[in-house]
């Protein structure tokens, strides 16, 4: 592999996609088994193990890792559990993809622990902020005379703001920033050769998207979701009788673990054949 900026072969991108999809899908299924703790009005729950796709995005191709993680969450933690939430799933898919892709491109040297910590925390904040913003837009566009209803805007802003702060300070630090800070510098230079890739350096790191492009994409996405809500349109929604059952969760865990093992073996085998 050459040192051209952001250059990855199609095979390497596919390997990154499958690994991110299966590992993050496995992590989201495991998070379903972890109970939440209620302390007064504050609920402590594990929303996501975002450090897994974050580490992959910072070490390998960011776009492949971001799309893989969003696909894995959709397939393993939603469809395999017998449910599909329509437009809500599209919202989650896009917010996760955008946040992970931006985070993966911003880290030029994975050995820089401060940069890794800052970007991982910012990634969580961006994903949660986009989700909260979309929820607010959906209520504002769906409810006629939103500002005219006494107390409604304040209650919506407070609810979404509190949920944002709670998830960011709990899941964002414990299950995103801290594990990413620990894993990325230690995996750097050790895992890439196993997949036939060269470690990321400032010279070959992927180029970051422009700020204007990111802002425009997020704004267009929020407006599109809000318009869907105002028009009363939604994608296909369904829920099976066995949705979120323990059998479905454990079946999904086994399937995602098998896919991850097969993908890892395939990637390592390809790297050995390439170096032979």
Secondary structure as GFF3:
##gff-version 3
##sequence-region A 1 276
A	DSSP	alpha_helix	10	32	.	.	.	ID=ss1
A	DSSP	beta_strand	37	39	.	.	.	ID=ss2
A	DSSP	beta_strand	42	44	.	.	.	ID=ss3
A	DSSP	alpha_helix	51	59	.	.	.	ID=ss4
A	DSSP	alpha_helix	62	74	.	.	.	ID=ss5
A	DSSP	pi_helix	75	79	.	.	.	ID=ss6
A	DSSP	beta_strand	83	85	.	.	.	ID=ss7
A	DSSP	alpha_helix	87	106	.	.	.	ID=ss8
A	DSSP	alpha_helix	113	142	.	.	.	ID=ss9
A	DSSP	three_ten_helix	146	148	.	.	.	ID=ss10
A	DSSP	alpha_helix	152	172	.	.	.	ID=ss11
A	DSSP	pi_helix	173	177	.	.	.	ID=ss12
A	DSSP	alpha_helix	178	187	.	.	.	ID=ss13
A	DSSP	three_ten_helix	193	195	.	.	.	ID=ss14
A	DSSP	alpha_helix	211	231	.	.	.	ID=ss15
A	DSSP	beta_strand	237	239	.	.	.	ID=ss16
A	DSSP	alpha_helix	246	275	.	.	.	ID=ss17
###
